[in-house]
Amino acid sequence: MFKKLFEIFRTQLFLARDVDENKAAITALRRELDELTELVSNLQHEIQSIREGERHEREKTLLKIENALLKMERQLPPPGKKSK
């Protein structure tokens, strides 16, 4: 009888310890998940900023090309007049 009671008490004790360990592990995992969520959010903002910067650079490059083409057009002789 005492042996059964001792086994039940022992099992309860181990279960309580396991529950405490699981609670601690869950808390650590939640903290890690929060950190990862913040990291992903920061990366998302950084990527968005980089994309915006790249878009501005493409626009500037296109404007430079357009300006260069316009300058070249001004240097060409007028159409219809052939020089001999």
VMD Tcl script that draws the C-alpha trace (Angstrom):
set ca {
  {0.00 0.00 0.00}
  {2.74 2.45 0.96}
  {4.67 1.43 -2.11}
  {1.71 2.40 -4.32}
  {1.30 5.72 -2.52}
  {5.02 6.37 -2.86}
  {4.86 5.65 -6.61}
  {1.88 7.97 -7.05}
  {3.65 10.70 -5.08}
  {6.83 10.16 -7.11}
  {4.90 10.29 -10.39}
  {3.14 13.50 -9.31}
  {6.47 15.03 -8.35}
  {8.02 14.19 -11.74}
  {4.95 15.46 -13.56}
  {5.10 18.74 -11.65}
  {8.79 19.08 -12.52}
  {8.07 18.32 -16.20}
  {5.26 20.89 -16.24}
  {7.58 23.55 -14.78}
  {10.27 22.70 -17.35}
  {7.72 22.88 -20.15}
  {6.46 26.25 -18.93}
  {10.03 27.58 -18.89}
  {10.65 26.18 -22.39}
  {7.44 27.73 -23.70}
  {8.39 31.10 -22.22}
  {11.82 30.90 -23.87}
  {10.28 29.90 -27.20}
  {7.81 32.79 -27.04}
  {10.64 35.21 -26.33}
  {12.62 33.79 -29.25}
  {9.56 34.01 -31.50}
  {9.07 37.66 -30.51}
  {12.73 38.39 -31.33}
  {12.44 36.63 -34.69}
  {9.24 38.50 -35.48}
  {10.95 41.80 -34.75}
  {13.96 40.77 -36.85}
  {11.74 39.84 -39.81}
  {9.89 43.13 -39.48}
  {13.17 45.07 -39.48}
  {14.38 43.14 -42.52}
  {11.11 43.84 -44.29}
  {11.51 47.58 -43.70}
  {15.14 47.45 -44.81}
  {14.25 45.61 -48.01}
  {11.48 48.11 -48.72}
  {13.93 50.96 -48.22}
  {16.47 49.34 -50.54}
  {13.81 48.79 -53.22}
  {12.74 52.42 -52.96}
  {16.36 53.57 -53.29}
  {16.91 51.32 -56.30}
  {13.74 52.69 -57.93}
  {15.04 56.24 -57.48}
  {18.40 55.25 -58.95}
  {16.69 53.72 -62.03}
  {14.66 56.89 -62.51}
  {17.79 59.04 -62.28}
  {19.61 56.81 -64.77}
  {16.70 57.02 -67.23}
  {16.66 60.82 -66.89}
  {20.42 60.96 -67.54}
  {20.01 58.82 -70.66}
  {17.14 61.01 -71.86}
  {19.23 64.15 -71.30}
  {22.16 62.64 -73.20}
  {19.85 61.75 -76.13}
  {18.40 65.26 -76.19}
  {21.89 66.78 -76.24}
  {22.86 64.51 -79.12}
  {19.73 65.50 -81.07}
  {20.66 69.17 -80.75}
  {24.08 68.47 -82.20}
  {22.69 66.81 -85.36}
  {22.19 68.93 -88.46}
  {18.60 69.90 -89.18}
  {16.72 67.36 -91.31}
  {16.32 68.07 -95.05}
  {19.51 70.03 -95.46}
  {22.27 67.99 -96.99}
  {25.78 69.29 -96.89}
  {28.10 68.69 -99.83}
}
mol new
graphics top color blue
foreach p $ca { graphics top sphere $p radius 0.5 }
foreach p [lrange $ca 0 end-1] q [lrange $ca 1 end] { graphics top cylinder $p $q radius 0.2 }
display resetview
